[in-house]
Amino acid sequence: MEENIRVVVAGGGTAGWLTAYSLVTRLGNLLEITLVESDQIGTVGVGEATVPTMRKFHHIFKVDEREFMRATQATFKLGIFFDHWGAPGDSYIHTFGVAGQSTWMAGFHQYWMEARANGFGGSLGDYCLELKAANAGKFAVKAGETPLAYAYHLDATAYAGFLRRKSESLGVRRVEGKISEITVDPVTGDIRSLELEHDRRVAGDFFIDCTGFGGLLIGGALGVEYEDWSHWLAADRALAVQTTSIEPPPPYTRAIAHASGWQWRIPLQSRTGNGLVYSSRFCSDDDARATLLGNITGKTITEPRPLRFKTGFRKNAWRKNCVAIGLSSGFLEPLESTSIHLITTSLIRLMKLFPFSGAMAPLADHFNRETRIEWEAVRDFIILHYKQTQREDSEFWNYYRTMDIPDSLAHRMEIFGENGHVWPDLVSLFRTNSWVQVMIGQGLFPKHRHGAGRILPPEALKQELGKLSAFVNQNLARLPDHNDFIKQYCPAQN
Ligand SMILES: Cc1cc2nc3c(=O)[nH]c(=O)nc-3n(C[C@H](O)[C@H](O)[C@H](O)COP(=O)(O)OP(=O)(O)OC[C@H]3O[C@@H](n4cnc5c(N)ncnc54)[C@H](O)[C@@H]3O)c2cc1C
């Protein structure tokens, strides 16, 4: 009988415990999993907003939605409300929902733009249930037979604890201790063991680096370089603070642009998470503190916590017998709440390519290629929010508005600006609906339209649009208040 592969997960933040939990749930009888973490070092613990793919991940790995939501003070998220991004005073919602009905030839927005040119059609959001529900503070997992597209806001520390309890009960061994050295085989270049303080050692066959920004294994021991993307995404600091809630939780995240940064507001059942993301090139720490504390609602319940980061990407997240997952593999600011998503997709990719036979180089190569495609797509989507702006009120916005952008994004913006054509990114996290909402929301309105909207005479188009918006309104009327739904569906445990 073959021996179980010894997997060592270094680090126990959201990435470490998601890794341990997903491996033990699906491959537990083939692997012997040990997780090493250090209470002395702690975790980042601020990843609190998510995207809908988390639901699929939970489904695959058998996480019960209500149990998870009760344990993590979670609320529902239908999208992100962006304030002052395109111009001071502007706002729009990027929802997870789909507006109207597209055809194979053209996105729904093309029909809507044709209607607008003929003097009817209202706003694009009139055709999106999730957007209207977010505005009305309503939510249920389904409106009649129509499921809603949604994600969660959660308490990151509670989530790691929830996954830890489940992982340990399924057989993951947790070792408390600080990694002081990493032993690399001088012949093969593989990692052999983690040396902990007080002469303890954890040996393994395969290592997963979840040590956070430090990337102790992938960067420290294996020397994989970090590709710096901060010329496109200049933010390098954040200040996070928790406050009491002054109102029932809305079913969306708020991303409020300021003169030299942006502020998040994430509603949980018991409190609100807040933070300011800014760039030390354009904003001092004192100004960041004043901006954040001057724009929160409710009373602070924690001291403001500073965080530093460098936006970028580990050139090879998998090298030798080590894969980096989580912050050790790179960082993109949390504007579209994508970090936990990128952890889960890396895990699924790793499990598909898991090196059971020991031959690693081709598997690693494939993993690294796919990971790059995925990260670059998310990077472009985040840059769009900064680049496509009319703001001229600070050095920060002037820098973003006038900077060069990746060719891939420039190509997209040019085509959309010309005739509204849009396509999903290659890994389909941000589908056409997301690109359309953000491009139009930020003020990029196509000069011309596809002819699809003129195939029907205007009267017939009007009728079709009327039916679609009536359907949305009927479903909206079926939805309860978001907070009432939480109270009966998944009230927090304490
Ligand atoms: C400002 C900010 C806001 C964010 N908001 C969001 C969001 O809204 N949504 C989202 O999806 N993501 C968000 N993220 C990202 C999210 O926080 C991370 O992706 C997530 O927490 C995973 O972190 P991690 O587990 O990789 O690292 P960490 O949380 O840093 O965990 C690292 C682990 O490694 C251990 N460790 C490190 N060194 C050693 C050592 N020498 N010995 C032993 N153990 C060690 C630590 O003890 C810890 O357990 C945000 C990040 C930041 C900075």
PDBQT file of the ligand as one rigid body, heavy atoms in Angstrom, charges set to zero:
ROOT
HETATM    1  C1  LIG A 501      -6.329  45.972   4.039  1.00  0.00    +0.000 C 
HETATM    2  C2  LIG A 501      -6.769  44.615   3.567  1.00  0.00    +0.000 A 
HETATM    3  C3  LIG A 501      -8.122  44.366   3.330  1.00  0.00    +0.000 A 
HETATM    4  C4  LIG A 501      -8.538  43.131   2.846  1.00  0.00    +0.000 A 
HETATM    5  N1  LIG A 501      -9.857  42.911   2.563  1.00  0.00    +0.000 NA
HETATM    6  C5  LIG A 501     -10.223  41.769   1.967  1.00  0.00    +0.000 A 
HETATM    7  C6  LIG A 501     -11.571  41.534   1.588  1.00  0.00    +0.000 A 
HETATM    8  O1  LIG A 501     -12.470  42.342   1.826  1.00  0.00    +0.000 OA
HETATM    9  N2  LIG A 501     -11.859  40.369   0.964  1.00  0.00    +0.000 N 
HETATM   10  C7  LIG A 501     -10.915  39.428   0.691  1.00  0.00    +0.000 A 
HETATM   11  O2  LIG A 501     -11.224  38.412   0.074  1.00  0.00    +0.000 OA
HETATM   12  N3  LIG A 501      -9.651  39.605   1.100  1.00  0.00    +0.000 NA
HETATM   13  C8  LIG A 501      -9.278  40.741   1.704  1.00  0.00    +0.000 A 
HETATM   14  N4  LIG A 501      -7.985  40.918   2.087  1.00  0.00    +0.000 N 
HETATM   15  C9  LIG A 501      -7.031  39.829   1.912  1.00  0.00    +0.000 C 
HETATM   16  C10 LIG A 501      -7.220  38.825   3.025  1.00  0.00    +0.000 C 
HETATM   17  O3  LIG A 501      -7.054  39.460   4.271  1.00  0.00    +0.000 OA
HETATM   18  C11 LIG A 501      -6.195  37.706   2.873  1.00  0.00    +0.000 C 
HETATM   19  O4  LIG A 501      -6.242  37.191   1.584  1.00  0.00    +0.000 OA
HETATM   20  C12 LIG A 501      -6.506  36.587   3.805  1.00  0.00    +0.000 C 
HETATM   21  O5  LIG A 501      -6.630  37.054   5.113  1.00  0.00    +0.000 OA
HETATM   22  C13 LIG A 501      -5.437  35.530   3.741  1.00  0.00    +0.000 C 
HETATM   23  O6  LIG A 501      -4.302  35.926   4.425  1.00  0.00    +0.000 OA
HETATM   24  P1  LIG A 501      -3.202  34.825   4.637  1.00  0.00    +0.000 P 
HETATM   25  O7  LIG A 501      -3.797  33.686   5.366  1.00  0.00    +0.000 OA
HETATM   26  O8  LIG A 501      -2.529  34.566   3.352  1.00  0.00    +0.000 OA
HETATM   27  O9  LIG A 501      -2.125  35.573   5.559  1.00  0.00    +0.000 OA
HETATM   28  P2  LIG A 501      -2.157  35.942   7.114  1.00  0.00    +0.000 P 
HETATM   29  O10 LIG A 501      -3.504  36.259   7.602  1.00  0.00    +0.000 OA
HETATM   30  O11 LIG A 501      -1.081  36.972   7.298  1.00  0.00    +0.000 OA
HETATM   31  O12 LIG A 501      -1.692  34.599   7.829  1.00  0.00    +0.000 OA
HETATM   32  C14 LIG A 501      -0.349  34.233   7.878  1.00  0.00    +0.000 C 
HETATM   33  C15 LIG A 501      -0.183  33.058   8.817  1.00  0.00    +0.000 C 
HETATM   34  O13 LIG A 501       1.175  32.651   8.784  1.00  0.00    +0.000 OA
HETATM   35  C16 LIG A 501       1.664  32.507  10.100  1.00  0.00    +0.000 C 
HETATM   36  N5  LIG A 501       3.093  32.778  10.102  1.00  0.00    +0.000 N 
HETATM   37  C17 LIG A 501       3.766  33.789   9.501  1.00  0.00    +0.000 A 
HETATM   38  N6  LIG A 501       5.080  33.706   9.777  1.00  0.00    +0.000 NA
HETATM   39  C18 LIG A 501       5.243  32.610  10.572  1.00  0.00    +0.000 A 
HETATM   40  C19 LIG A 501       6.349  31.991  11.214  1.00  0.00    +0.000 A 
HETATM   41  N7  LIG A 501       7.587  32.504  11.128  1.00  0.00    +0.000 N 
HETATM   42  N8  LIG A 501       6.131  30.900  11.949  1.00  0.00    +0.000 NA
HETATM   43  C20 LIG A 501       4.889  30.371  12.061  1.00  0.00    +0.000 A 
HETATM   44  N9  LIG A 501       3.791  30.906  11.495  1.00  0.00    +0.000 NA
HETATM   45  C21 LIG A 501       3.970  32.014  10.767  1.00  0.00    +0.000 A 
HETATM   46  C22 LIG A 501       0.857  33.523  10.913  1.00  0.00    +0.000 C 
HETATM   47  O14 LIG A 501       0.855  33.167  12.273  1.00  0.00    +0.000 OA
HETATM   48  C23 LIG A 501      -0.511  33.365  10.271  1.00  0.00    +0.000 C 
HETATM   49  O15 LIG A 501      -1.165  32.275  10.850  1.00  0.00    +0.000 OA
HETATM   50  C24 LIG A 501      -7.566  42.118   2.621  1.00  0.00    +0.000 A 
HETATM   51  C25 LIG A 501      -6.224  42.356   2.919  1.00  0.00    +0.000 A 
HETATM   52  C26 LIG A 501      -5.815  43.590   3.380  1.00  0.00    +0.000 A 
HETATM   53  C27 LIG A 501      -4.353  43.828   3.688  1.00  0.00    +0.000 C 
ENDROOT
TORSDOF 0
